[in-house]
Amino acid sequence: MRSIGMLAVVTGTLVLASACSDGGGTPPPDNIAPVANFAVPACKINVACNFSSTSTDDQEVTEHSWDFDGDSNADGNTANASFTYETAADFNVSLTVHDAEGLSHTKTSTITIAPAPVIPPVNTPPTAGFTHACNAADCTFTSTSTDEAPGTIATYEWSFGDGATSDVNHPSHSYTVTAPTDFTVTLTVTDNEGATAVVTQTVAVAPVVPVNTPPTAGFTHDCDAADCSFTSTSTDVDPGTIATYAWTFGDGATSELNNPSHSYIVTAPTDFTVTLTVTDNEGATDVETQTVTASPPPLVAQGCTTSGSRVDCALDIAVRSTVMLTLSGISCDLLGSRITIPPPIGDQVFLNVCLRTAGESIGIFGGPTDSRIVFEAGSQVWIRFNQGRPDSGDPAVGAPAGHVTGTFPNWTINFEDGGNPGAAGEPDFADVVLTVEATEVR
């Protein structure tokens, strides 16, 4: 057995101070300290860096102690160890090795950790998009394209499907079409690094519809007493045409003719508001309004006159009144004889008067609403007797006649119907006896 009394290591040199042996023979060789060694690898920041000890000893290296970052703290205790550097800098790497007899050796080397390389970001292509709005054939386009920051869209390329193009972001374009037409519109956007994107939409356009000009309403009128004629002078700009005419004559009557006539029922000069509304073939309208004055027939002398087969009797009205007619006597047999109020009132008062019953009474009505006629002061009531026809085998009729007795407000009209001419007592003016009574209206 060998014993070592004292060992000392001075500046890497092992000195044997004293040695003893139990017996004779060759003494054991002196122990040699290990030699620490390693190669500095190429390492990157934030990546595990692998170190391998290539240390040697005359017997064997029994311990390893690594300090990878120079902070004097052990970072590994195996021959092969790894360390990750998180900071770019120069670091002292030390490896201390020990042998079985406690001798040691340390090697220190410098490792340089470079900063992580700056990797340029990968460019994200833009996203193309747009909206559009069309008024007939006039369209506007708005790009909704985007590009991820820090990228920006550098160019816009529009193709409108009819050969036209644009390079602005929000263009307008007018199509030329004669019928509804679909166009394929394409937008290509390119960003500041050359990446592109494309979007396509179908755009429907229609021909430009000309603005309709409304018609212009107008008319002239001409009145003969209460009988008025109206002539439309309305116009419409080509290609429009007037489709309908709507007349209101101011007394409740209407017409749809372009040039109508209308008879007013008046007993004194009266103003009426006449309105013409015209509508063109596209539904546009215009209105013309005029004031029209209608007058009753000219006054004549009170009494009766015969014209052919009729007798017209005029009665003077002194104050504003309504008029009642009463059959006070009937002694006739002609067929179809009747008493009427002539136009413009046109009231059928007693039809087949010879078949009526004495005592029947009726007022005078007329107009569009068939209302009771009020005769103004200074006007006249016209009453007409229409001669009938004889029965088979009866002699031909003679001329009818009539005469008036009385004054406002009561009259009696005696009609001779012309039947049985030449017979005894003819004409007797008793065939139809009509009592007329005016009632004042306040």
ROVORO-835630 format. One record per atom (N, C-alpha, C): x, y, z. Coordinates in steps of 0.1 Angstrom, whole numbers, plus 5000, padded with zeros to 4 digits. Layout:
BEGIN
XYZ
...
REM end
This chain:
BEGIN
500849885000
500050005000
500950125000
500450234992
501250354991
500550464998
501250545005
500650655012
501350785008
500650885009
501151015005
501051105017
502251145021
502251225033
501851365030
502251435019
501851565016
501951595001
500951654996
500951694982
500751844981
501451904972
501152044970
501252074955
500352164951
500352204937
500652344936
501752374930
502152514929
502352544915
501552634910
501652684896
501652564886
500752474889
500552354880
501652254881
502552264892
503552164894
503252084906
503351954905
503051864916
504451834923
504551864936
505851844944
505551744955
506351644955
506251534966
507151574977
506551604989
507351655000
507951535007
507251435009
507851315016
507051195013
507751085013
507050955010
507650845019
506850765022
507350655031
506850525025
507450425027
507050295022
507250195033
506250105033
506350005043
507449905041
507849895028
508949795026
509749845014
510549765010
511449794998
510649784985
511249794974
510649784960
510649924954
509949924941
509850054933
508750134938
508950264941
507850354945
506850374934
505550404936
504550434926
504850564919
504450584906
504650704899
503850814905
504450944903
503651054909
502451084901
501351134908
500051164901
500151294894
499651294881
499651414873
498251474873
498251604875
496951674874
496251664861
494951664860
494251664847
494451794840
494151784827
494251904818
492851934812
492252044816
490952084811
491052134797
490052094789
490052134775
488652124769
488352214760
487152204752
487252304741
486452284731
486352374719
485152464721
485352584717
484152684718
483352664705
482052624707
481252594695
480652734690
480152724678
479452844672
477952834678
477652934685
476352934692
475453064687
474153044688
473253154685
472453184697
472053304697
471153354708
469853284709
469453244721
468153184723
468153044717
469252984714
469352844709
470252764718
469852644723
470752564732
472152544725
473152574733
474552564728
475152444735
475752354727
476252224733
477852234734
478252204746
479752204749
480152064752
481352024748
481851894750
483351904756
483551834767
484851834773
485751744766
486951794763
488051704757
489151694767
488851714780
489851714790
490551574791
491851574797
492551454798
493151444812
493551314816
494151294829
495051164827
496051154836
496851034835
496150914839
495050934847
494250824851
492850844845
492050934851
490750964846
490251094852
489451174844
488851294850
487551244857
487451284869
486251234877
485251344879
485551474877
484551574879
484651684869
483551734865
483551854855
482651964861
483052084860
482252194865
482352304854
481152334848
481152434837
480552564843
481152674839
480652814841
480552874827
479252874822
479152914808
479053074806
478653144816
478453284814
479353374823
480353314829
481353394837
480853454850
479753394855
479253454868
479753374880
480753284878
481353204889
480353104895
479253084888
478252984893
478352864883
478352744889
478352624881
477052614873
477252584860
476052574851
475952434846
476952344848
476852204844
477952124851
477651994852
478651904859
478851774852
478651774839
478851664831
479851694820
480451594814
481451624803
480751694791
479551664788
478851724778
477651804784
477551924782
476552004788
476052114777
474852164780
474352274771
473952394779
473852504772
473452634778
472852714767
471852794771
471152884762
471453024766
471953094756
472253244759
471053324754
470653404763
469453494760
469853634757
471153664758
471653804756
472853794747
472853894738
473953904729
475153974736
476253904737
477453964744
478653864743
479753904748
480853814750
480853754764
481053624765
480953554778
482253464779
482753464792
483853374796
483253234799
483753134792
483352994795
484452924802
484252874814
485252804821
484852664824
485852574822
485652434826
486752394836
486252344847
487252304858
487052154859
488152074858
488051924859
488951884871
488551774877
489151714888
489451564885
490651514891
490851374890
490451304903
490751174904
490351094916
491151134928
492251204926
493051234938
492951384941
491951444935
491651584939
492451694932
493251654923
493951754915
492951814904
493151934901
492152004892
492952094882
492152134872
492652224862
491452294856
491652424853
490652504847
491052564834
490152564824
490352634812
489252734810
489652854805
488652964803
488853014788
487753014781
487753074767
486553174766
486653254756
485653354754
484753304742
483353314744
482453294734
481653414731
481453444718
480653564714
479253524709
478353574715
476953554711
476453674704
476153654691
475653764682
474153794684
473753914682
472353944683
471553854672
470353834675
469453754666
469353834653
469453764642
469353834629
467953894627
467854014621
466554074619
465954014606
464853944608
464253874597
463053964592
463154014580
462154104575
460754024575
459654104579
458354034580
457953984566
457253874566
456653824553
455453914549
455553964537
454454054532
453153974531
452054034536
450753984535
450054044523
449653974513
448954034501
447754114505
447454214498
446154294501
444954214498
443854264503
442454204500
441754304492
441254254480
440554344471
439054334473
438354444472
436954454474
436354584469
435154594465
434554724462
432954704462
432354824463
430854834462
430554924450
429354914445
428954994434
427455034435
427155144429
425755194429
425555244415
424355214409
424055254395
422755324395
422755444388
421455514384
421355504369
420455404365
420355374351
421755324346
422355394337
423655354332
424855424338
424555514348
425655594354
425955524368
427255474369
427655394380
428755454388
428755444401
429955484409
430455354416
431755354418
432455244424
433355284435
433255214446
434055254458
434855134463
436255154462
437055044467
436955024482
436854904486
436854864500
438054784503
439054784494
440254704495
441054744508
441754644514
442654664525
443954594524
444954644532
446254574532
446754584547
447354474551
447754464565
448954554567
448954634578
449954724582
451254644584
452454694580
452654834575
452454844560
451854744553
451654754539
450554854535
450654904523
449655004518
449354964504
448154994499
447754974485
448355084477
449155044467
449855134459
449155174446
448455074440
447755104427
446455024426
445555084418
444255034416
444055014400
443554904396
443354884382
441954834380
441054914374
439654884372
439454844357
438654744355
438254704342
436654694342
435954784335
434554804336
433754704328
434354624320
433654514312
433254564299
433454694296
433054744282
434254794275
435454764280
436654814274
437254934281
436455004290
436955114297
437655074310
438655154314
439455124326
439655254334
440155234346
440455344355
441555304365
442355404370
443355374380
443155454392
441955504395
441755574407
440955484417
440955514430
440355424439
438855424439
438255534436
436755544437
436355604423
436255534413
435955594400
434455594397
434055674387
432655664382
432755634367
431655574362
431655524348
430255524343
430055574331
428755574324
428855474313
427855384313
427755284302
426855334291
427055284279
426155314268
425455184264
424155184268
423355064265
421955104260
421355014252
419955034248
418954944254
419454854262
418654754269
419354714282
418654664292
419354624304
420454524301
421654554307
422854474303
423654444316
424254324317
425154294328
426654314323
427454374331
428854384328
429654324340
430854264336
431754204346
432854314349
432854354361
433754464366
434854394374
436054424371
437254364378
438154474384
438454454397
439354544404
440654464408
441854514403
443054454408
443854554416
444154524428
444954614437
446354554439
447354644440
448754604442
449254684454
449954614463
450454684475
451854734473
452454804483
453754864481
454854764480
454654634482
455654534480
455454444468
454454484460
454154424447
453154304448
452654274460
451654174461
450254224455
449454134449
448254174443
447054094448
445854144445
444654074448
443654124437
442654034434
441654064424
440254024429
439354114425
437954084428
437054124416
436054044414
435154054402
433754064407
432954154401
431554154404
430754174391
429454134391
428554164380
427754284383
427754374373
427054504375
425954514365
424754534369
423654544360
423254694358
423154734345
422854864341
421654864332
421054984331
419854994322
419955124314
419255134303
419355254295
418855374303
419355494300
418955614306
417555644302
416655654311
415255694308
415155844308
414655894297
414456044296
413556094307
413756204312
412856264322
411656314315
410556264321
409256304315
408856444318
408556524308
408056664310
406556654312
406056704323
404556704325
403856784313
402656754311
401856824301
401556964306
401057044296
400557184300
399157184297
398257204307
396857214305
396457354300
395457354292
394857484287
393557464280
392757564279
391557544271
390957684268
390057684258
389257804255
387757764257
386957864258
385557834259
384757944252
383557904248
382657994241
381157964246
380458064251
379158034256
378158114248
377058054245
375858114239
374758104249
374558214257
373758204269
374258104278
373457994281
373857894290
374557774283
374657774270
375257664262
376657694259
377657614265
379057644264
379757534257
380757574249
381557474243
383057494248
383757384250
385157394255
386057324246
387257384243
388257334234
389557324242
390057204243
391357194250
392457234241
393357324247
394557364240
395857304247
395557194254
396657134262
397757074253
398957074258
400057024250
400956934259
401756844252
402756764259
403956754250
405156754257
406456754249
406656614244
407056604231
407356474225
408456404233
408456274235
407456184228
406156164237
405956244246
404756234255
403456274247
402356214252
401056244246
400056254258
399056334256
398056354266
397156234265
396956154276
396156034276
394756054280
394556144290
393156164295
392856304298
391556344297
391056474300
390056454311
390056544321
389056534332
388556674334
387256694330
386656834331
385756834343
385756934351
384656964360
384157104357
382757114355
382157234350
381757334361
381957294373
381557384384
380157374389
379357284383
377957264387
377757124390
378757044392
378656904395
378756814383
378656874371
378856794359
380256774355
380556664348
381956634344
381956584330
383156574324
383356514311
384756454310
384956354301
386256304298
386656324283
385856404276
386156434262
387256544262
387956554250
388956664249
388256794246
387156794239
386456924235
384956904238
384556914250
383156884254
382257014252
380956984253
379957094254
379157074266
378657184272
377857174284
376857284285
375657244289
374657344291
374357364306
374457494310
374257524324
372757554326
372357514338
370957554342
371057674351
370757784345
370857914353
369557994350
369158074359
368058164358
368458304359
369758324360
370358454360
371858434356
372558544352
373958524348
374758474361
375458364358
376158294369
377558254365
378558274375
379958234372
380158094377
380858014369
381257884373
382757864371
383357784381
384757754380
384957624372
385557634361
385757514352
387157474353
387357344356
388757294358
388957184348
390157184341
390557084332
391857024338
391856894340
393056824344
393456724333
394656744328
395156654317
396256564323
396356444318
397356344323
397956284310
399356284311
400056224299
400256074300
400856024290
401055874289
401955814299
402655904307
403555854318
402955894331
401755944332
401155974345
401356114350
402056194343
402256334348
400956414345
400656514353
399356584352
399656734352
398656804348
398656954349
397156994350
396957114356
395557164358
395457304353
394357334346
393957464342
392557504347
392457614353
391157664359
390757794353
389457804349
388957934344
387557964349
387258084349
385858124353
385058144341
383858074340
382958074329
381658134333
381158234325
379858294329
378758244319
377758184325
376558134318
375358224321
374558244311
373358324312
372158254307
370958284313
369758224308
369358274294
368458214287
368058264274
367558404275
367558484265
367158624265
365658634269
365258734276
363858754281
363058784269
361858734269
360758764259
359558814266
358558854258
357358894264
356558774270
356058794282
355258684288
354158644279
354058514278
352958454269
353458334262
352558284253
352858154246
353058174231
353958104225
354158104211
354157954206
353657934194
353557804188
354657794178
355357674178
356357644168
356257494164
355557474152
355357344148
354357264157
354857154164
353957074172
354157104187
354857224190
355057254204
354657394207
354257414220
353957554224
354857584236
355557694235
356457744246
355857864252
355757864266
355157974273
356158024283
356358154283
357258224292
356558294303
356958284316
356358344327
357358424334
357058554338
357958644344
358058614359
359258604365
359458584379
359958714385
359158764395
359458894401
360458884412
360358774420
361358754432
361858614431
362958594438
363558464438
362658354443
362358254435
361258164438
361558024432
360757924438
360657794432
359257794426
359057694417
357757694409
357157554410
355857554412
355057424413
354057434402
353857314394
352857304383
351857204388
350557234385
349457154389
348457134377
348157004374
347156984363
345757014369
345257124365
343857154371
342757114361
343057084349
342057034340
342656954329
341956834325
342456754314
341256714306
341256744293
340156704284
340756684270
341556574269
342256544257
342456394255
342756354243
342956214241
344056184231
344856284227
345956254219
347056174226
347656084219
348655994225
350056064226
350656054237
352056104239
352156254241
351056324243
351156464247
351856474260
352656574262
353456594274
353756734277
353956764290
354456894294
355856884299
356756964294
358156954298
358657094301
359857104308
360557224309
361757214299
361757304289
362757284278
364257304283
365157264275
366557284279
366857434281
367857474289
368857384295
368357304308
367157334313
366657264325
366257124321
365457104310
365156974305
364456884314
363456934322
362756844331
361456794325
361256654325
360056594320
359056594331
358056694330
357156714341
355956624341
355156624330
353956534329
354056474316
354356334316
354356264304
352956194301
352656184288
351256124285
350256204293
350256334292
349456414300
347956384299
347556344287
346056314285
345656194294
346556114298
346255994307
346456024321
346756154325
347056184339
345756214346
345856244359
344656274367
344756424371
343656494369
343556634373
343856644388
344656744392
345056764406
346456724408
347156654399
348556614401
349456744401
350356744410
351256854411
352756804411
353656894406
355056864406
355856984406
357056984412
357957104411
358857084399
359657184397
360657184386
362057154391
362657044386
363956994390
364856984378
366156984381
367156974370
368556984375
369456984365
370856994368
371456864371
372856854372
373556724374
373156654387
372656724397
372156664409
370656654410
369956684399
368556684399
367856744411
368256874414
367756944425
366757044421
365957094431
364957184429
365457314423
364857364412
365357484405
364857604412
365757694415
365457824421
365557934410
364458004407
364458104396
364758234403
365758304397
366158434403
365258544399
365158644406
364358764403
364758824389
363758844381
364058894367
364158794357
364158664361
364258554351
362858514346
362858414338
361558354333
361558204334
360358154336
360058014336
359557984322
360157884316
359657834303
358957704305
357757694300
356957564301
356557534286
356757404283
356557364269
355457254269
354457274260
353457174257
353857104244
354056974244
354456894232
353156814228
352756844215
351556794209
351756644207
350656564210
350656424208
350156384194
349856264192
349356214179
347956154181
347156164170
345756104171
345755954171
344655904176
344455754175
344055714161
344255594158
343955544144
342455574141
342255634129
340855664125
340455814129
341255874138
340856014142
341456104131
340856224130
341356314120
342756364124
343456414114
344756474116
344656594125
345756614133
345656724142
345956864135
345456964142
345757104138
346857154146
347157284145
348257344152
347857364167
348757324176
348457354191
348657504194
348157544206
348257684210
348057684225
348357804230
348257824245
348157974248
347458004259
347458144263
347558144278
348158254283
348458274297
347558374303
346958344315
346258444323
346958454337
346858574343
347458584357
348858654356
349258684368
350658744370
351258674382
352658714383
353358654394
352658684407
352458584416
353058444416
352158334411
350958374405
350058274401
349558294386
349658184379
349258194365
348358064361
347658084351
346957964345
347257964330
347657844325
347957834311
346857734305
346157774295
345257694288
345857654275
345957514273
346457464261
345357404252
345457434239
344657374229
345657274222
345257144222
346157044217
346057024202
345057094195
344957084181
344156954176
343656874186
342856754182
341556794177
340956714168
339656734162
339456874156
340356914148
340157054143
338857064134
338257174136
337057204128
335757154135
335957074146
334757024153
334157134161
332857114164
332157224171
332857254184
333057384186
333757434198
335257434198
335857384187
337257384186
337757504179
338857564183
339657524195
339057574208
339157494218
338457534230
339457574242
340757554240
341757584250
341457534263
340857414263
340557344276
341057204276
341957164266
342457034265
343357004277
344257094280
345057084292
345057214299
344657224312
344757344319
345757324330
346757414330
347857404339
347957524349
347957504362
348057614371
349557614376
350157734375
351557754379
351557854391
352357804401
352457884414
353957904418
354358024420
355758054424
355658084439
356758024446
356858044460
358258104463
358158214470
359358294472
360358214480
361658224477
362758164484
363658284489
363758284502
364558394508
365958354511
REM end
